[in-house]
Amino acid sequence: MLRWRLLLGTLLIAVLGVLIRLDHVAAIPGLWLFPVALVCAVAATGEVLYLAGAAGAQPLSWTVYAGNVLLLASSWLPLVWKRTADPTPGAPAGTWPLVALALCVLLVFVGEMRRFQKPGAATVNAGAAMLAMVYVGLLLSLVVQLRVQWGTWALVSLLLVVKLGDVGAYTVGRLLGRHPIAPALSPGKTVEGAAGALAFSCAASWATFQWILPRVSPEAAAAGPWWGWVVFGLLVGTAGMVGDLAESLIKRDAGKKDSSRWMPGFGGVLDLLDSVLLAAPVGWLCWALGIVGR
């Protein structure tokens, strides 16, 4: 199983690296990566609905799929349109996902009103639908905005810090882990593994902002303070660990080990995205506030 995980992980990294490179030189930001985000959103939505059903909720699936597609589209299309075709003042492009989320809430309530027959389920189903939209659609839309607003290196910085944090947690936890950090949610995660995750995340942040980025994009690297990479590594790494535990919470509540089984050794798309989703708003804030990058 370990050999299969290494092989599949290497393949996924290689494919993603090629797509990021193609997107970096594309005339339209997100031309290559937005379809990938859309596919991931649809797949992750199906997995959240599966887990919600296992936990006893039955949200209207079409409202969740439609809502998450709308949320991702609202995070990409207005920003691209503003950059390429419409220089006139108007509503800030970053506000469109909030408008889309409000429309999603409206859609959920209309859907529940149409199928309501007796008390006992509407509130739970509506809550599960809204959770799925915020958890997948809204959080993933921030990943899209990182790429469109600050470039491919903003996206790469998030992915490197989060995923190397995952590697650090797994490696140090396997070698030195003795004290469980959340035994009821994930018995395999330890305090030592968490320390390893933060160390690896900070190392990835240092490599990105102090070594790689100054060579490929000096103007972006010079804009942030010298200590920005430390803050970015610690905050994004911590948020990534919380994201991992958040998905564990959903899975344990549903009585499931994985969000799906279509990727042996990894689980499902949600198992790959869980740490990225909760780290996305923290990474977005770091770039927006100028803690890192430009």
Residue pairs with C-beta under 8 A, 6 or more apart in sequence:
1 264
1 265
2 265
4 264
4 265
5 265
5 266
8 263
8 265
8 266
9 266
12 272
16 36
16 159
19 32
19 33
19 36
20 32
20 33
20 152
20 155
20 156
22 31
22 32
23 29
23 30
23 31
23 32
23 33
23 147
23 152
24 151
24 152
26 32
28 80
28 84
29 79
29 80
29 83
29 147
29 148
29 151
30 37
30 76
30 80
30 144
30 147
30 148
33 144
33 147
33 155
34 72
34 76
34 144
37 72
37 140
37 143
37 144
38 69
38 72
40 140
40 269
40 273
41 68
41 69
41 72
41 136
41 137
41 140
42 65
42 68
42 69
43 268
43 269
44 136
44 140
44 259
44 268
44 269
44 270
44 273
45 64
45 65
45 68
45 132
45 136
45 137
46 260
47 259
47 260
47 268
47 269
47 270
48 64
48 131
48 132
48 135
48 136
48 250
48 259
48 270
49 59
49 61
49 64
49 132
50 259
50 260
51 250
51 251
51 253
51 254
51 256
51 259
52 58
52 59
52 128
52 131
52 132
52 254
54 254
54 255
54 256
55 250
55 253
55 254
55 255
56 124
57 124
57 125
57 127
57 128
58 121
58 125
58 128
59 108
59 125
59 126
59 128
59 129
59 132
60 108
60 111
60 112
60 115
60 125
60 129
62 111
63 104
63 107
63 108
63 111
63 129
64 129
64 132
64 133
66 107
67 100
67 103
67 104
67 107
67 108
67 129
67 133
67 137
68 132
68 133
68 136
68 137
68 140
69 137
70 100
70 103
70 104
70 137
71 97
71 100
71 101
71 104
71 133
71 137
71 138
71 140
71 141
72 137
72 140
72 141
72 144
73 100
74 96
74 97
74 99
74 100
74 141
75 96
75 97
75 100
75 141
75 142
75 144
75 145
75 148
76 144
76 148
78 93
78 96
79 93
79 94
79 145
79 148
79 149
80 148
81 93
82 90
82 93
83 148
94 145
94 149
97 138
97 141
97 145
101 133
101 134
101 137
101 138
104 130
104 133
104 137
105 130
108 126
108 129
108 130
108 133
109 126
111 129
112 122
112 125
112 126
116 122
135 277
136 270
136 277
139 277
139 278
139 280
139 281
140 273
140 277
140 280
142 280
142 281
142 283
142 284
143 155
143 158
143 276
143 277
143 280
145 284
146 154
146 155
146 158
146 280
146 283
146 284
146 287
147 154
147 155
149 287
150 220
150 287
150 293
150 294
151 217
151 220
153 208
153 213
153 216
153 217
153 220
153 293
154 283
154 287
154 293
156 208
157 205
157 208
157 209
157 213
157 232
157 283
157 292
157 293
158 236
158 276
158 279
158 280
158 283
159 276
160 204
160 205
160 207
160 208
161 201
161 204
161 205
161 208
161 232
161 233
161 236
161 237
161 240
161 279
161 283
162 201
162 236
162 237
162 240
162 243
162 275
162 276
162 279
163 275
163 276
164 200
164 201
164 203
164 204
165 197
165 198
165 200
165 201
165 204
165 236
165 237
165 240
165 241
165 275
166 197
166 240
166 244
166 275
167 200
168 193
168 196
168 197
168 198
168 199
168 200
168 201
169 189
169 193
169 194
169 196
169 197
169 200
169 241
169 244
170 193
171 196
171 200
172 192
172 193
172 195
172 196
172 197
172 199
173 188
173 189
173 190
173 192
173 193
173 196
174 193
176 190
176 192
176 193
176 196
177 188
177 190
177 191
177 192
177 193
178 190
178 191
178 192
179 190
179 191
179 192
180 187
180 189
180 190
180 191
181 189
181 190
181 191
181 193
181 194
182 189
182 245
182 248
184 252
185 245
185 248
185 249
185 252
186 244
186 245
186 248
189 244
189 245
189 248
194 241
197 237
197 240
197 241
198 233
198 234
198 237
198 238
200 237
201 233
201 234
201 236
201 237
201 240
202 229
202 230
202 233
202 234
202 237
203 233
204 233
205 229
205 230
205 232
205 233
205 236
205 237
206 229
206 230
206 233
208 229
209 221
209 224
209 228
209 229
209 232
209 292
209 293
210 221
210 229
213 220
213 221
213 293
214 221
214 222
219 294
220 293
220 294
221 293
223 290
223 293
223 294
224 290
224 291
224 292
224 293
224 294
225 290
225 291
228 286
228 291
228 292
229 292
231 286
231 291
231 292
232 283
232 286
232 291
232 292
235 282
235 286
236 279
236 282
236 283
236 286
237 279
238 282
239 278
239 279
239 281
239 282
239 283
240 275
240 276
240 278
240 279
241 275
242 278
243 274
243 275
243 276
243 277
243 278
243 279
244 274
244 275
246 274
246 278
247 259
247 270
247 271
247 274
251 257
251 258
251 259
257 267
258 267
258 268
258 271
259 267
259 268
259 269
259 270
259 271
260 267
260 268
260 269
260 270
261 267
261 268
262 268
263 269
263 271
263 272
266 272
285 291
286 292
287 293
